[in-house]
């Protein structure tokens, strides 16, 4: 599936504005076919054939892959929200990847405001995507009711839209709302838009919708995922990784319940996936070298040489230390030097040394020139580690060790000797810490780090405390800083990148100025301190 080659006929609305854009299914590049506005189409025309219905579904994934970056002059690029940006921004909010240029410095240094590009783009493209999902969902329901689609296909399309909406809302929650166990900020979650907004009247109605509570937002996310699980097939054969499946809905629920701290539900959902079509690959590099066809990747966003986040956003361009890459996002000694990462661990082959600056780079996205690396959204390894953590926190040490070792052992040189044993952990905290470090190693460069920092802000066992201090690239460059089980020196950290507690307003991003100016309801519900 190449989004760029498919025409698009669903309206895209910038929520909270008084504007309706023309119904272009534009991809990351400008090669598009303009159609008449959707409100001039009858439902029969827009969704009049199964082929048009399928194209509209592709358009929903396109909105998730690559929305309009800030304004029309920048074009459809940089991979917001999920083509690349959700991964890059989440890594830049954490400490396990460093920044070699000013490109992401607003995020890395936490100097963002109501108008800085990265946080504005994440908000705007996410809500544009949500409206695309809602518009497509309503059109597909029409097609199903009128016999254009058979019931199975109509249900599948609805399930896919619900999954994408839940995924997008959850990503917004980790950036613009406090965790469930942190008081403050009026308990604001997000404005919940569940209907298509494709007319002036609908826009005016949407302007009256304020922010729901954190609990209400999570309830909607889970409602969408529960329904998606029932509607989706086990696999969509032609695009088995880049299209949502029943397993994708279940896997995402394990993540959401982990954030909700409902340990029993994490385990319950994870158990559903045992013995199914997803499993760990024997080689930890396979999900990246065989990105479109492996048994471990549950859901990824597809990029191609023709349709991708471009030189200013593609994962390979930003993270790779190989020739042709911009090498802006580096690996960090904080994770490379960890005592939890053994010297002969196979995953060390997924970080690449570059002699020119004596630095290591994430090597999961290995061909920066093609810019076609898929964005990994959720893998089976995460389901297992979600279950491991939930089990540890439920005092089920045996289950926690089993799932932790299942992930870790496949990368060890000598698992029979190096596998964790119960005696390795003096208490629950020691076990939870090991699981959290395993997540940092396993998902290095995949955007999971900020999710954990956010949900663990004031955790009772292993609190993150807030935004971690960051290493300054130039303080580390050429210093021989990357040493297995080596020390982390205080002089490597930047004076402007100090630890920020979660009680500071910068822990969550502000609602962008554009929406504050255009939407009087949201103007009264800005995040505290902004």
C-alpha positions as CSV (number, residue, x, y, z in Angstrom):
1,X,0.0,0.0,0.0
2,X,1.5,3.3,-1.0
3,X,-0.6,6.2,0.3
4,X,0.8,8.7,-2.2
5,X,-0.7,6.9,-5.2
6,X,-4.2,6.8,-3.8
7,X,-6.7,9.6,-4.3
8,X,-8.6,10.8,-1.2
9,X,-12.1,11.9,-0.8
10,X,-12.7,12.5,2.9
11,X,-12.9,15.9,4.4
12,X,-10.1,17.0,6.8
13,X,-11.1,19.4,9.5
14,X,-8.8,21.3,11.8
15,X,-10.7,20.8,15.0
16,X,-11.3,23.9,17.1
17,X,-11.1,26.2,14.0
18,X,-13.6,27.7,11.8
19,X,-12.0,26.1,8.7
20,X,-12.9,23.1,6.6
21,X,-10.1,22.1,4.3
22,X,-10.8,20.7,0.9
23,X,-11.2,16.9,0.9
24,X,-7.8,15.8,-0.2
25,X,-6.4,12.5,0.7
26,X,-2.9,13.9,0.5
27,X,0.1,11.9,1.6
28,X,3.4,13.2,2.8
29,X,4.2,14.5,-0.6
30,X,2.2,16.9,-2.8
31,X,1.2,14.4,-5.4
32,X,-2.6,14.5,-5.0
33,X,-5.9,14.5,-6.8
34,X,-8.3,17.2,-5.8
35,X,-11.9,16.3,-5.6
36,X,-15.0,18.4,-5.0
37,X,-15.8,19.2,-1.3
38,X,-17.3,16.3,0.5
39,X,-20.5,18.3,1.4
40,X,-21.2,18.4,-2.4
41,X,-21.0,14.7,-2.7
42,X,-23.8,12.4,-1.8
43,X,-22.9,9.5,0.5
44,X,-23.5,7.2,-2.4
45,X,-20.8,9.0,-4.4
46,X,-18.2,9.2,-1.7
47,X,-18.7,5.6,-0.6
48,X,-20.5,4.3,-3.6
49,X,-18.4,1.3,-4.4
50,X,-16.3,-1.2,-2.3
51,X,-13.2,0.2,-4.0
52,X,-13.9,3.7,-2.9
53,X,-14.6,2.5,0.6
54,X,-11.2,0.8,0.7
55,X,-9.5,3.9,-0.5
56,X,-11.2,5.9,2.2
57,X,-9.8,3.4,4.8
58,X,-6.4,3.9,3.3
59,X,-6.9,7.6,3.8
60,X,-7.6,7.1,7.5
61,X,-4.2,5.4,7.9
62,X,-2.6,8.2,5.8
63,X,-3.9,10.7,8.4
64,X,-2.2,8.7,11.1
65,X,1.0,8.5,9.1
66,X,1.5,12.0,7.9
67,X,-0.6,15.1,8.6
68,X,0.0,18.7,7.5
69,X,3.0,20.0,9.4
70,X,2.1,23.4,10.9
71,X,0.9,25.1,7.7
72,X,0.5,24.4,4.0
73,X,3.9,25.9,3.2
74,X,5.6,23.0,5.0
75,X,3.5,20.4,3.2
76,X,2.5,16.9,4.2
77,X,5.7,15.7,5.8
78,X,7.7,15.0,9.0
79,X,5.5,12.1,10.0
80,X,3.0,13.6,12.5
81,X,1.5,12.0,14.4
82,X,2.7,8.4,13.9
83,X,4.8,8.2,10.7
84,X,7.9,9.1,12.7
85,X,7.1,12.0,15.0
86,X,5.5,10.1,17.9
87,X,8.7,8.1,18.2
88,X,11.1,11.0,17.8
89,X,9.3,13.4,20.2
90,X,8.9,10.7,22.8
91,X,12.7,9.9,22.7
92,X,13.6,13.6,22.8
93,X,11.4,14.0,25.9
94,X,13.4,11.2,27.6
95,X,17.1,10.8,28.4
96,X,18.2,7.6,26.5
97,X,18.8,9.4,23.3
98,X,20.8,12.6,22.9
99,X,20.5,15.5,20.4
100,X,23.4,16.5,18.1
101,X,21.8,19.6,16.6
102,X,19.2,22.2,17.5
103,X,16.5,20.5,15.4
104,X,14.5,19.1,18.3
105,X,15.9,21.3,21.0
106,X,12.6,22.8,22.1
107,X,11.6,19.3,23.1
108,X,14.9,18.1,24.3
109,X,15.5,21.2,26.5
110,X,11.8,21.5,27.5
111,X,11.7,25.1,26.3
112,X,8.5,24.7,24.3
113,X,5.6,27.1,24.5
114,X,2.1,27.5,23.0
115,X,3.6,28.1,19.5
116,X,6.6,25.9,19.2
117,X,6.3,23.6,16.1
118,X,6.7,20.1,17.5
119,X,4.0,20.2,20.2
120,X,1.7,22.3,18.0
121,X,2.0,19.8,15.2
122,X,1.3,16.8,17.4
123,X,-1.9,18.4,18.7
124,X,-3.2,19.6,15.3
125,X,-2.3,16.6,13.2
126,X,-3.7,14.2,15.9
127,X,-7.1,15.9,16.0
128,X,-7.2,16.2,12.2
129,X,-6.6,12.5,12.1
130,X,-9.3,11.8,14.6
131,X,-11.7,13.7,12.5
132,X,-10.6,11.7,9.4
133,X,-11.3,8.4,11.3
134,X,-14.7,9.7,12.4
135,X,-15.6,10.8,8.9
136,X,-14.5,7.5,7.3
137,X,-16.3,5.5,10.0
138,X,-19.6,7.3,9.3
139,X,-19.2,6.7,5.5
140,X,-18.4,3.1,6.0
141,X,-21.4,2.6,8.2
142,X,-23.5,4.2,5.5
143,X,-22.0,1.8,2.9
144,X,-22.7,-1.2,5.2
145,X,-26.3,-0.2,5.7
146,X,-26.9,0.3,2.1
147,X,-25.5,-3.0,0.9
148,X,-22.4,-1.5,-0.7
149,X,-20.2,-3.3,1.8
150,X,-20.9,-6.7,3.2
151,X,-21.3,-6.8,7.0
152,X,-17.9,-8.4,7.7
153,X,-16.0,-5.7,5.7
154,X,-18.0,-2.8,7.2
155,X,-17.3,-4.1,10.7
156,X,-13.6,-4.5,9.9
157,X,-13.4,-0.9,8.7
158,X,-15.2,0.4,11.7
159,X,-12.9,-1.6,14.0
160,X,-9.8,-0.1,12.2
161,X,-11.1,3.4,12.7
162,X,-11.8,2.8,16.4
163,X,-8.4,1.3,16.9
164,X,-6.7,4.4,15.3
165,X,-8.8,6.8,17.3
166,X,-7.9,5.0,20.6
167,X,-4.2,5.0,19.6
168,X,-4.3,8.7,18.8
169,X,-6.1,9.7,21.9
170,X,-3.7,7.7,24.1
171,X,-0.7,9.4,22.5
172,X,-2.3,12.8,23.2
173,X,-2.9,11.8,26.8
174,X,0.8,11.2,27.5
175,X,1.8,14.7,26.2
176,X,-1.1,16.9,27.2
177,X,-2.6,15.4,30.4
178,X,-1.3,14.3,33.8
179,X,-1.1,10.6,34.7
180,X,-4.1,9.0,36.3
181,X,-2.4,8.9,39.8
182,X,-1.3,12.5,39.8
183,X,-3.7,15.2,41.1
184,X,-3.9,18.7,39.7
185,X,-4.6,20.4,36.4
186,X,-8.3,20.2,37.2
187,X,-8.0,16.5,36.2
188,X,-8.2,17.6,32.6
189,X,-8.1,14.9,29.9
190,X,-9.0,15.7,26.3
191,X,-12.0,17.0,24.3
192,X,-13.7,13.9,23.0
193,X,-14.8,14.1,19.4
194,X,-16.6,11.0,18.3
195,X,-18.6,12.4,15.3
196,X,-17.4,13.7,12.0
197,X,-17.0,17.4,11.8
198,X,-17.5,18.3,8.2
199,X,-19.8,21.3,8.0
200,X,-19.9,24.8,9.5
201,X,-22.8,23.7,11.8
202,X,-20.8,20.8,13.1
203,X,-17.8,23.0,13.7
204,X,-19.9,25.4,15.8
205,X,-21.2,22.4,17.8
206,X,-17.6,21.1,18.3
207,X,-16.6,24.5,19.8
208,X,-18.9,23.8,22.7
209,X,-17.1,20.6,23.6
210,X,-14.7,21.0,26.5
211,X,-12.1,18.7,27.9
212,X,-13.3,15.5,29.5
213,X,-11.6,14.3,32.7
214,X,-8.6,11.9,32.6
215,X,-10.9,9.0,33.6
216,X,-13.5,9.9,31.0
217,X,-10.9,10.1,28.3
218,X,-9.4,6.7,29.2
219,X,-13.0,5.2,29.4
220,X,-13.5,6.3,25.8
221,X,-10.2,4.9,24.7
222,X,-11.0,1.5,26.2
223,X,-14.6,1.6,24.8
224,X,-13.1,2.1,21.4
225,X,-10.6,-0.7,21.9
226,X,-13.1,-3.2,23.3
227,X,-15.4,-2.6,20.3
228,X,-12.5,-2.8,17.9
229,X,-11.5,-6.1,19.4
230,X,-14.9,-7.5,18.6
231,X,-15.1,-6.1,15.1
232,X,-11.6,-6.8,13.8
233,X,-10.3,-10.0,12.1
234,X,-7.2,-11.8,13.3
235,X,-5.3,-10.5,10.3
236,X,-5.9,-8.4,7.2
237,X,-3.9,-10.6,4.8
238,X,-2.6,-8.1,2.3
239,X,-1.3,-5.7,5.0
240,X,-0.9,-7.8,8.1
241,X,1.4,-5.4,10.1
242,X,0.3,-2.0,8.7
243,X,-3.4,-2.6,9.3
244,X,-5.1,-3.0,12.7
245,X,-6.1,-6.5,13.8
246,X,-7.8,-8.0,16.7
247,X,-4.4,-8.6,18.3
248,X,-3.5,-5.0,17.8
249,X,-6.5,-3.9,19.8
250,X,-5.7,-6.3,22.6
251,X,-2.1,-5.4,22.7
252,X,-2.9,-1.7,22.9
253,X,-5.2,-2.5,25.8
254,X,-2.3,-4.0,27.7
255,X,-0.5,-0.6,27.3
256,X,-3.5,1.4,28.3
257,X,-4.2,-0.7,31.4
258,X,-0.6,-0.3,32.4
259,X,-1.0,3.4,32.4
260,X,-4.2,3.0,34.3
261,X,-2.4,0.9,36.9
262,X,-4.9,-1.9,36.6
263,X,-2.5,-4.8,36.8
264,X,-5.1,-7.6,36.7
265,X,-6.5,-6.2,33.4
266,X,-3.0,-6.0,31.9
267,X,-2.5,-9.7,32.6
268,X,-6.0,-10.6,31.5
269,X,-5.5,-9.0,28.1
270,X,-2.0,-10.4,27.6
271,X,-3.3,-13.9,28.3
272,X,-5.6,-13.5,25.3
273,X,-2.6,-13.3,23.0
274,X,-0.8,-16.5,24.2
275,X,-0.6,-19.1,21.5
276,X,-1.9,-16.7,18.8
277,X,-0.3,-15.5,15.6
278,X,2.1,-13.1,17.3
279,X,5.3,-14.3,19.0
280,X,8.8,-13.2,19.6
281,X,11.3,-13.6,16.7
282,X,14.3,-15.6,17.7
283,X,16.5,-12.8,16.5
284,X,15.8,-9.3,18.0
285,X,16.9,-7.6,14.8
286,X,14.2,-9.3,12.7
287,X,11.3,-6.8,13.4
288,X,13.5,-4.2,11.8
289,X,15.2,-6.1,9.0
290,X,11.9,-7.7,8.0
291,X,9.7,-4.7,8.9
292,X,6.8,-5.7,6.7
293,X,6.6,-9.4,7.4
294,X,7.5,-10.8,10.8
295,X,5.6,-12.4,13.6
296,X,6.5,-10.0,16.3
297,X,5.4,-6.6,15.0
298,X,1.7,-6.3,15.9
299,X,1.2,-2.9,14.4
300,X,3.4,-0.5,12.5
301,X,2.9,2.6,10.4
302,X,4.0,2.0,6.8
303,X,6.4,4.3,5.1
304,X,7.8,3.8,1.6
305,X,10.4,5.5,-0.7
306,X,7.6,7.4,-2.4
307,X,5.6,8.3,0.7
308,X,7.4,9.1,3.9
309,X,8.2,11.8,6.5
310,X,10.9,13.2,4.3
311,X,14.4,14.3,5.0
312,X,13.3,16.4,8.0
313,X,11.4,13.5,9.7
314,X,12.2,10.0,8.5
315,X,13.4,7.8,11.3
316,X,16.5,6.7,9.3
317,X,17.4,10.3,8.5
318,X,17.1,11.4,12.1
319,X,18.6,8.5,14.0
320,X,20.9,6.6,11.7
321,X,24.7,7.0,11.9
322,X,25.1,5.4,8.5
323,X,26.1,7.3,5.4
324,X,23.3,9.5,4.1
325,X,21.6,9.9,7.5
326,X,21.5,13.3,9.3
327,X,22.4,11.6,12.7
328,X,20.5,14.2,14.7
329,X,19.1,11.9,17.4
330,X,21.9,9.8,18.9
331,X,22.0,7.0,21.4
332,X,23.0,8.0,24.9
333,X,25.5,6.6,27.5
334,X,22.6,6.5,30.0
335,X,21.3,3.3,28.3
336,X,24.5,2.0,26.6
337,X,26.4,2.0,29.9
338,X,23.7,0.4,31.9
339,X,24.6,-2.5,34.2
340,X,21.4,-4.2,33.0
341,X,22.7,-4.4,29.4
342,X,25.2,-7.3,29.2
343,X,28.2,-7.0,27.0
344,X,27.3,-9.8,24.6
345,X,23.6,-9.0,24.3
346,X,22.5,-9.4,20.7
347,X,20.7,-6.1,20.8
348,X,24.0,-4.3,20.9
349,X,24.1,-5.0,17.2
350,X,21.2,-2.5,16.9
351,X,23.4,0.4,18.0
352,X,26.1,1.5,15.5
353,X,29.4,3.2,16.4
354,X,30.5,6.2,14.4
355,X,34.2,7.0,14.8
356,X,33.9,10.6,13.5
357,X,32.3,11.7,16.8
358,X,33.0,8.7,19.0
359,X,29.2,8.2,19.4
360,X,26.7,5.4,19.1
361,X,23.5,5.6,17.0
362,X,20.3,3.5,17.0
363,X,20.6,1.2,14.0
364,X,17.0,-0.1,13.9
365,X,16.3,2.1,10.8
366,X,19.2,1.1,8.6
367,X,18.8,2.8,5.3
368,X,18.4,6.5,5.8
369,X,18.6,7.4,2.0
370,X,15.4,5.5,1.2
371,X,13.5,7.1,4.2
372,X,11.2,4.1,4.1
373,X,11.6,2.7,7.7
374,X,8.3,1.7,9.1
375,X,7.4,3.2,12.5
376,X,7.0,0.4,15.1
377,X,3.9,1.2,17.2
378,X,3.6,-2.0,19.2
379,X,5.4,-5.3,19.3
380,X,4.7,-8.6,21.1
381,X,7.8,-7.9,23.2
382,X,5.9,-5.0,24.8
383,X,2.9,-7.2,25.6
384,X,5.2,-9.6,27.5
385,X,6.9,-6.8,29.4
386,X,3.6,-5.1,30.2
387,X,2.5,-8.4,31.6
388,X,5.8,-8.9,33.5
389,X,5.5,-5.5,35.2
390,X,1.9,-6.0,36.1
391,X,2.7,-9.4,37.6
392,X,5.6,-8.0,39.6
393,X,3.3,-5.3,41.0
394,X,0.7,-7.9,41.8
395,X,3.3,-9.9,43.8
396,X,3.3,-12.7,41.3
397,X,7.1,-13.0,41.0
398,X,7.0,-16.3,39.2
399,X,5.0,-14.9,36.3
400,X,6.9,-11.7,36.2
401,X,10.2,-13.6,35.9
402,X,8.8,-15.9,33.2
403,X,7.7,-13.0,31.0
404,X,10.8,-10.9,31.7
405,X,13.1,-13.8,30.8
406,X,11.1,-14.6,27.7
407,X,12.0,-11.3,26.2
408,X,15.5,-10.9,27.6
409,X,16.8,-14.5,27.1
410,X,16.4,-14.4,23.3
411,X,19.1,-11.7,23.3
412,X,21.5,-13.2,25.8
413,X,24.7,-14.9,24.7
414,X,24.3,-17.6,27.3
415,X,20.7,-17.6,28.6
416,X,21.2,-20.7,30.7
417,X,23.8,-18.9,32.7
418,X,22.6,-15.3,32.5
419,X,18.9,-15.7,32.8
420,X,17.4,-13.9,35.8
421,X,16.6,-16.0,38.8
422,X,14.3,-15.2,41.8
423,X,17.3,-14.9,44.0
424,X,18.6,-12.0,41.9
425,X,16.0,-9.7,43.3
426,X,15.9,-8.8,47.0
427,X,12.4,-7.2,46.8
428,X,9.7,-6.1,44.5
429,X,11.4,-2.8,43.7
430,X,14.5,-4.6,42.4
431,X,12.4,-6.8,40.1
432,X,10.3,-3.8,38.8
433,X,13.5,-1.9,38.2
434,X,14.9,-4.7,36.1
435,X,11.7,-4.9,34.1
436,X,11.8,-1.1,33.5
437,X,15.4,-1.3,32.4
438,X,14.6,-4.1,30.1
439,X,12.0,-1.9,28.5
440,X,14.6,0.9,28.0
441,X,17.0,-1.6,26.3
442,X,14.4,-3.5,24.2
443,X,12.6,-0.4,22.9
444,X,15.5,1.9,22.5
445,X,14.7,4.2,19.6
446,X,11.0,3.2,19.4
447,X,9.5,6.0,21.4
448,X,8.4,4.1,24.5
449,X,10.7,6.0,26.9
450,X,8.5,9.0,27.5
451,X,5.4,6.8,28.0
452,X,7.2,5.2,31.0
453,X,8.5,8.5,32.4
454,X,5.0,9.9,32.2
455,X,3.1,7.1,33.8
456,X,5.8,6.6,36.5
457,X,5.9,10.3,37.5
458,X,5.0,9.6,41.2
459,X,5.0,5.8,41.1
460,X,5.0,4.1,44.6
461,X,7.9,1.7,43.6
462,X,10.0,3.2,40.9
463,X,9.1,6.9,40.4
464,X,10.6,8.8,37.4
465,X,9.9,12.0,39.3
466,X,9.6,14.1,36.1
467,X,11.6,15.0,33.0
468,X,15.1,13.6,33.5
469,X,18.3,15.5,33.2
470,X,19.8,15.3,29.7
471,X,23.3,14.7,28.4
472,X,24.7,17.4,26.2
473,X,26.1,15.9,23.0
474,X,29.1,18.2,22.8
475,X,30.1,17.4,26.4
476,X,30.3,13.7,25.5
477,X,31.5,13.8,21.9
478,X,35.0,12.3,21.6
479,X,35.2,11.6,25.3
480,X,35.1,7.8,25.2
481,X,31.8,8.0,27.0
482,X,30.3,4.8,25.7
483,X,31.5,1.9,27.9
484,X,29.7,-1.3,28.8
485,X,28.8,-1.0,32.5
486,X,30.6,2.3,32.6
487,X,30.1,5.4,34.7
488,X,27.8,8.3,33.8
489,X,29.7,11.5,34.5
490,X,28.0,14.6,35.9
491,X,30.0,16.9,33.6
492,X,28.3,15.4,30.6
493,X,24.9,16.9,31.5
494,X,23.8,20.2,30.1
495,X,23.4,23.1,32.4
496,X,20.1,24.0,30.6
497,X,18.8,20.4,30.6
498,X,18.4,19.7,34.3
499,X,15.8,17.5,35.9
500,X,12.3,19.0,35.9
501,X,9.8,17.6,38.5
502,X,6.4,16.5,37.3
503,X,4.9,19.3,39.3
504,X,6.4,21.8,36.9
505,X,4.1,23.0,34.1
506,X,6.6,21.7,31.5
507,X,5.9,18.1,32.4
508,X,2.9,18.3,30.0
509,X,2.6,20.3,26.8
510,X,0.2,23.3,26.5
511,X,-2.8,23.5,24.2
512,X,-1.5,25.4,21.1
513,X,-2.2,29.1,20.8
514,X,-4.2,28.6,17.6
515,X,-6.8,26.5,19.4
516,X,-6.9,28.8,22.4
517,X,-7.6,31.8,20.2
518,X,-10.2,30.0,18.0
519,X,-11.9,27.9,20.6
520,X,-13.3,29.8,23.6
521,X,-14.2,26.6,25.4
522,X,-10.6,25.2,25.3
523,X,-9.3,28.7,26.1
524,X,-10.7,28.3,29.6
525,X,-9.2,24.9,30.0
526,X,-5.5,25.4,29.3
527,X,-3.0,23.2,31.2
528,X,-2.1,24.7,34.5
529,X,0.7,27.3,34.4
530,X,0.5,27.9,30.7
